[in-house]
Amino acid sequence: MEKKECLFTIWRKRKAEKDMTRNEKKRFDIIEAARVTFLEKGFDPTSMDEIAKRACVSKRTVYSNFGSKEELFSGLMNQMCKGKREVIDFDLDPDKPIKECLIEMGDRFLIMIFDPDGMALFRMLIGNANNFSEIGKLFYEQGPKDFTDEIARYLDVCADKGLIKIQDSFISAQCLLASMMGAQQIRCLVSNEPGPDEETRSKMVRIAVDQFLNGVQIQPARK
């Protein structure tokens, strides 16, 4: 089976189609080289020399863009977040049916979550959490929290329009996204197994959206 390109690589190719300065291209090349090398060797065995060689730049150029290997890894994670969002861009239009919007968002969200390279780098970040605490905080702020904030703002608009009733939009957004991922994300993170196929992801999203909008509807106890 042909390996699918990761979302970051797709984004990188799209960026390459646009006009970039020489320095921007070098920075992208360094980040791409870091991504490939980190995935091949892991964080600790990877050297800045290897990344410079793979990016076809000098070691001095690498350090002029990123002061350390940790800073480069942080830059990679942040660019991954940005690139994924641009690739899976969706429109949360409060004038469209809310169920339709949430399903579209969920389908694209799970593509982003189960991107193989993204999962591998996320696993690396977790494995080095003691050393990467600041990187982890920055990743959370610019990745998961930023995304959840966007969903929360959409839910607030829907609530203002009288379409739904919620107590806390951010917690509600967290609950919705968590229910879409289920335990599948944890399974992939701890086992290195591939993510669910498209049919399974679609089912996960639709069940999560239905339960979010309608609840589980507790029934009277059977006698």
C-alpha positions as a Markdown table, in Angstrom:
| # | Residue | x | y | z |
|---|---|---|---|---|
| 1 | Met | 0.0 | 0.0 | 0.0 |
| 2 | Glu | 1.3 | 3.4 | -1.0 |
| 3 | Lys | 2.1 | 5.5 | 2.1 |
| 4 | Lys | 0.1 | 8.7 | 2.3 |
| 5 | Glu | 1.8 | 12.0 | 2.6 |
| 6 | Cys | 1.7 | 13.6 | 6.0 |
| 7 | Leu | -0.3 | 16.8 | 6.3 |
| 8 | Phe | 2.9 | 18.8 | 7.0 |
| 9 | Thr | 4.4 | 17.7 | 3.7 |
| 10 | Ile | 1.2 | 18.6 | 1.8 |
| 11 | Trp | 1.3 | 22.0 | 3.4 |
| 12 | Arg | 5.0 | 22.4 | 2.6 |
| 13 | Lys | 4.3 | 21.7 | -1.1 |
| 14 | Arg | 1.5 | 24.2 | -1.2 |
| 15 | Lys | 3.8 | 26.8 | 0.4 |
| 16 | Ala | 6.4 | 26.0 | -2.2 |
| 17 | Glu | 3.9 | 26.9 | -5.0 |
| 18 | Lys | 3.8 | 30.5 | -3.6 |
| 19 | Asp | 6.5 | 33.1 | -3.7 |
| 20 | Met | 8.9 | 32.6 | -0.8 |
| 21 | Thr | 12.0 | 34.5 | 0.0 |
| 22 | Arg | 15.3 | 32.7 | 0.1 |
| 23 | Asn | 15.4 | 32.8 | 3.9 |
| 24 | Glu | 11.8 | 31.5 | 4.2 |
| 25 | Lys | 12.7 | 28.6 | 1.9 |
| 26 | Lys | 15.8 | 27.8 | 4.0 |
| 27 | Arg | 13.7 | 27.8 | 7.2 |
| 28 | Phe | 11.2 | 25.5 | 5.7 |
| 29 | Asp | 13.9 | 23.2 | 4.4 |
| 30 | Ile | 15.4 | 23.1 | 7.9 |
| 31 | Ile | 12.1 | 22.2 | 9.5 |
| 32 | Glu | 11.4 | 19.5 | 7.0 |
| 33 | Ala | 14.8 | 18.1 | 7.5 |
| 34 | Ala | 14.3 | 18.1 | 11.2 |
| 35 | Arg | 10.9 | 16.4 | 10.8 |
| 36 | Val | 12.3 | 13.5 | 8.8 |
| 37 | Thr | 15.4 | 13.1 | 11.0 |
| 38 | Phe | 13.5 | 13.2 | 14.3 |
| 39 | Leu | 11.1 | 10.6 | 12.9 |
| 40 | Glu | 13.9 | 8.3 | 11.7 |
| 41 | Lys | 16.2 | 8.5 | 14.8 |
| 42 | Gly | 14.2 | 10.1 | 17.7 |
| 43 | Phe | 15.1 | 13.3 | 19.5 |
| 44 | Asp | 18.2 | 12.4 | 21.5 |
| 45 | Pro | 20.2 | 10.7 | 18.7 |
| 46 | Thr | 19.5 | 13.5 | 16.2 |
| 47 | Ser | 22.2 | 16.1 | 15.8 |
| 48 | Met | 22.1 | 19.5 | 14.3 |
| 49 | Asp | 24.9 | 18.5 | 11.9 |
| 50 | Glu | 22.6 | 15.8 | 10.4 |
| 51 | Ile | 19.7 | 18.2 | 10.1 |
| 52 | Ala | 22.0 | 20.8 | 8.4 |
| 53 | Lys | 23.3 | 18.2 | 6.0 |
| 54 | Arg | 19.8 | 17.0 | 5.1 |
| 55 | Ala | 18.6 | 20.5 | 4.6 |
| 56 | Cys | 21.6 | 21.3 | 2.4 |
| 57 | Val | 22.5 | 24.3 | 4.5 |
| 58 | Ser | 25.4 | 25.1 | 6.9 |
| 59 | Lys | 25.2 | 24.4 | 10.6 |
| 60 | Arg | 25.6 | 28.1 | 11.1 |
| 61 | Thr | 22.4 | 28.7 | 9.1 |
| 62 | Val | 20.5 | 26.2 | 11.3 |
| 63 | Tyr | 21.6 | 27.9 | 14.5 |
| 64 | Ser | 20.8 | 31.4 | 13.1 |
| 65 | Asn | 17.2 | 30.2 | 12.6 |
| 66 | Phe | 16.9 | 28.0 | 15.7 |
| 67 | Gly | 19.2 | 28.5 | 18.7 |
| 68 | Ser | 19.1 | 24.9 | 19.9 |
| 69 | Lys | 17.7 | 21.5 | 19.0 |
| 70 | Glu | 15.0 | 22.0 | 21.5 |
| 71 | Glu | 14.0 | 25.3 | 19.8 |
| 72 | Leu | 14.0 | 23.6 | 16.5 |
| 73 | Phe | 11.7 | 20.8 | 17.7 |
| 74 | Ser | 9.4 | 23.5 | 19.1 |
| 75 | Gly | 9.4 | 25.3 | 15.8 |
| 76 | Leu | 8.6 | 22.0 | 14.0 |
| 77 | Met | 5.7 | 21.3 | 16.3 |
| 78 | Asn | 4.3 | 24.8 | 15.9 |
| 79 | Gln | 4.6 | 24.6 | 12.1 |
| 80 | Met | 2.9 | 21.2 | 12.2 |
| 81 | Cys | -0.1 | 22.7 | 14.0 |
| 82 | Lys | -0.3 | 25.6 | 11.6 |
| 83 | Gly | 0.2 | 23.4 | 8.5 |
| 84 | Lys | -2.5 | 20.9 | 9.6 |
| 85 | Arg | -5.0 | 23.6 | 10.2 |
| 86 | Glu | -4.4 | 25.1 | 6.8 |
| 87 | Val | -4.7 | 21.8 | 5.0 |
| 88 | Ile | -7.9 | 20.7 | 6.7 |
| 89 | Asp | -9.4 | 24.2 | 6.7 |
| 90 | Phe | -13.2 | 24.2 | 7.4 |
| 91 | Asp | -15.9 | 26.8 | 7.8 |
| 92 | Leu | -17.9 | 26.9 | 11.0 |
| 93 | Asp | -20.7 | 29.0 | 9.5 |
| 94 | Pro | -23.5 | 29.7 | 12.1 |
| 95 | Asp | -25.9 | 30.2 | 9.3 |
| 96 | Lys | -25.5 | 26.6 | 8.2 |
| 97 | Pro | -27.2 | 23.6 | 10.0 |
| 98 | Ile | -25.2 | 23.1 | 13.2 |
| 99 | Lys | -25.1 | 19.3 | 12.8 |
| 100 | Glu | -23.7 | 19.6 | 9.3 |
| 101 | Cys | -21.0 | 22.1 | 10.5 |
| 102 | Leu | -19.9 | 19.9 | 13.4 |
| 103 | Ile | -19.7 | 16.7 | 11.3 |
| 104 | Glu | -17.6 | 18.5 | 8.7 |
| 105 | Met | -15.3 | 19.8 | 11.4 |
| 106 | Gly | -15.2 | 16.4 | 13.1 |
| 107 | Asp | -14.3 | 14.5 | 9.9 |
| 108 | Arg | -11.4 | 16.9 | 9.3 |
| 109 | Phe | -10.4 | 17.0 | 12.9 |
| 110 | Leu | -9.8 | 13.3 | 13.0 |
| 111 | Ile | -7.8 | 13.4 | 9.9 |
| 112 | Met | -5.5 | 15.9 | 11.7 |
| 113 | Ile | -5.4 | 13.9 | 14.9 |
| 114 | Phe | -4.6 | 10.6 | 13.3 |
| 115 | Asp | -2.0 | 11.9 | 10.9 |
| 116 | Pro | 0.8 | 9.3 | 11.3 |
| 117 | Asp | 3.8 | 11.7 | 11.4 |
| 118 | Gly | 1.9 | 14.0 | 13.7 |
| 119 | Met | 1.2 | 11.1 | 16.1 |
| 120 | Ala | 4.8 | 10.1 | 16.1 |
| 121 | Leu | 6.0 | 13.6 | 16.9 |
| 122 | Phe | 3.4 | 14.0 | 19.6 |
| 123 | Arg | 4.5 | 10.7 | 21.1 |
| 124 | Met | 8.1 | 12.1 | 21.1 |
| 125 | Leu | 6.9 | 15.2 | 22.9 |
| 126 | Ile | 5.1 | 13.3 | 25.6 |
| 127 | Gly | 8.1 | 11.0 | 26.0 |
| 128 | Asn | 10.3 | 14.0 | 26.7 |
| 129 | Ala | 7.7 | 15.9 | 28.8 |
| 130 | Asn | 10.1 | 16.4 | 31.7 |
| 131 | Asn | 12.6 | 18.2 | 29.5 |
| 132 | Phe | 10.1 | 19.8 | 27.1 |
| 133 | Ser | 7.7 | 21.4 | 29.6 |
| 134 | Glu | 7.9 | 24.8 | 28.0 |
| 135 | Ile | 7.7 | 23.3 | 24.5 |
| 136 | Gly | 4.7 | 21.3 | 25.6 |
| 137 | Lys | 3.0 | 24.4 | 27.0 |
| 138 | Leu | 3.6 | 26.3 | 23.8 |
| 139 | Phe | 2.3 | 23.4 | 21.7 |
| 140 | Tyr | -0.8 | 23.2 | 23.8 |
| 141 | Glu | -1.5 | 26.9 | 23.5 |
| 142 | Gln | -0.9 | 27.1 | 19.8 |
| 143 | Gly | -2.5 | 23.7 | 19.0 |
| 144 | Pro | -5.2 | 22.0 | 21.1 |
| 145 | Lys | -6.2 | 25.1 | 23.0 |
| 146 | Asp | -6.4 | 27.4 | 20.0 |
| 147 | Phe | -8.5 | 24.8 | 18.1 |
| 148 | Thr | -10.8 | 24.3 | 21.1 |
| 149 | Asp | -11.2 | 28.1 | 21.5 |
| 150 | Glu | -12.3 | 28.3 | 17.8 |
| 151 | Ile | -15.0 | 25.6 | 18.4 |
| 152 | Ala | -16.1 | 27.3 | 21.7 |
| 153 | Arg | -16.5 | 30.7 | 19.9 |
| 154 | Tyr | -18.7 | 28.9 | 17.3 |
| 155 | Leu | -20.8 | 27.3 | 20.0 |
| 156 | Asp | -21.2 | 30.7 | 21.7 |
| 157 | Val | -22.6 | 32.1 | 18.5 |
| 158 | Cys | -25.0 | 29.2 | 18.1 |
| 159 | Ala | -26.1 | 29.7 | 21.7 |
| 160 | Asp | -26.7 | 33.4 | 21.1 |
| 161 | Lys | -28.9 | 32.5 | 18.1 |
| 162 | Gly | -30.9 | 30.2 | 20.3 |
| 163 | Leu | -29.8 | 27.1 | 18.5 |
| 164 | Ile | -28.3 | 25.3 | 21.5 |
| 165 | Lys | -28.1 | 25.8 | 25.2 |
| 166 | Ile | -24.7 | 25.3 | 26.9 |
| 167 | Gln | -23.3 | 26.3 | 30.3 |
| 168 | Asp | -19.6 | 26.6 | 29.4 |
| 169 | Ser | -18.6 | 26.8 | 25.7 |
| 170 | Phe | -14.9 | 25.9 | 26.2 |
| 171 | Ile | -15.7 | 22.8 | 28.3 |
| 172 | Ser | -18.4 | 21.8 | 25.9 |
| 173 | Ala | -16.0 | 22.1 | 23.0 |
| 174 | Gln | -13.5 | 20.0 | 24.9 |
| 175 | Cys | -16.1 | 17.3 | 25.6 |
| 176 | Leu | -17.2 | 17.2 | 21.9 |
| 177 | Leu | -13.6 | 16.8 | 20.6 |
| 178 | Ala | -12.7 | 14.3 | 23.3 |
| 179 | Ser | -15.8 | 12.2 | 22.4 |
| 180 | Met | -14.8 | 12.2 | 18.7 |
| 181 | Met | -11.4 | 10.9 | 19.5 |
| 182 | Gly | -12.6 | 8.4 | 22.1 |
| 183 | Ala | -9.9 | 6.0 | 23.3 |
| 184 | Gln | -8.6 | 5.5 | 19.8 |
| 185 | Gln | -6.0 | 8.3 | 20.1 |
| 186 | Ile | -4.6 | 6.8 | 23.3 |
| 187 | Arg | -4.5 | 3.4 | 21.6 |
| 188 | Cys | -2.4 | 4.8 | 18.8 |
| 189 | Leu | -0.1 | 6.7 | 21.1 |
| 190 | Val | 0.7 | 3.8 | 23.4 |
| 191 | Ser | 0.8 | 1.0 | 20.8 |
| 192 | Asn | 2.1 | 2.7 | 17.7 |
| 193 | Glu | -0.8 | 1.1 | 15.8 |
| 194 | Pro | -2.3 | 3.0 | 12.8 |
| 195 | Gly | -5.3 | 5.2 | 13.3 |
| 196 | Pro | -8.9 | 4.1 | 12.5 |
| 197 | Asp | -9.9 | 3.9 | 8.8 |
| 198 | Glu | -12.2 | 6.5 | 7.2 |
| 199 | Glu | -15.4 | 4.5 | 7.8 |
| 200 | Thr | -14.6 | 4.1 | 11.5 |
| 201 | Arg | -13.7 | 7.8 | 11.8 |
| 202 | Ser | -16.9 | 8.8 | 10.2 |
| 203 | Lys | -18.9 | 6.7 | 12.6 |
| 204 | Met | -17.0 | 8.1 | 15.6 |
| 205 | Val | -17.7 | 11.6 | 14.5 |
| 206 | Arg | -21.4 | 11.1 | 13.8 |
| 207 | Ile | -22.1 | 9.3 | 17.1 |
| 208 | Ala | -20.2 | 12.0 | 19.0 |
| 209 | Val | -22.2 | 14.8 | 17.3 |
| 210 | Asp | -25.5 | 13.1 | 17.8 |
| 211 | Gln | -24.9 | 12.6 | 21.5 |
| 212 | Phe | -23.5 | 16.1 | 21.9 |
| 213 | Leu | -26.6 | 17.7 | 20.3 |
| 214 | Asn | -29.3 | 15.3 | 21.6 |
| 215 | Gly | -27.8 | 13.7 | 24.7 |
| 216 | Val | -28.2 | 10.0 | 25.5 |
| 217 | Gln | -31.8 | 10.6 | 26.6 |
| 218 | Ile | -32.2 | 8.7 | 29.8 |
| 219 | Gln | -35.1 | 6.4 | 29.7 |
| 220 | Pro | -37.4 | 5.3 | 32.6 |
| 221 | Ala | -36.1 | 2.3 | 34.5 |
| 222 | Arg | -37.5 | -1.0 | 33.2 |
| 223 | Lys | -39.6 | -3.0 | 35.7 |
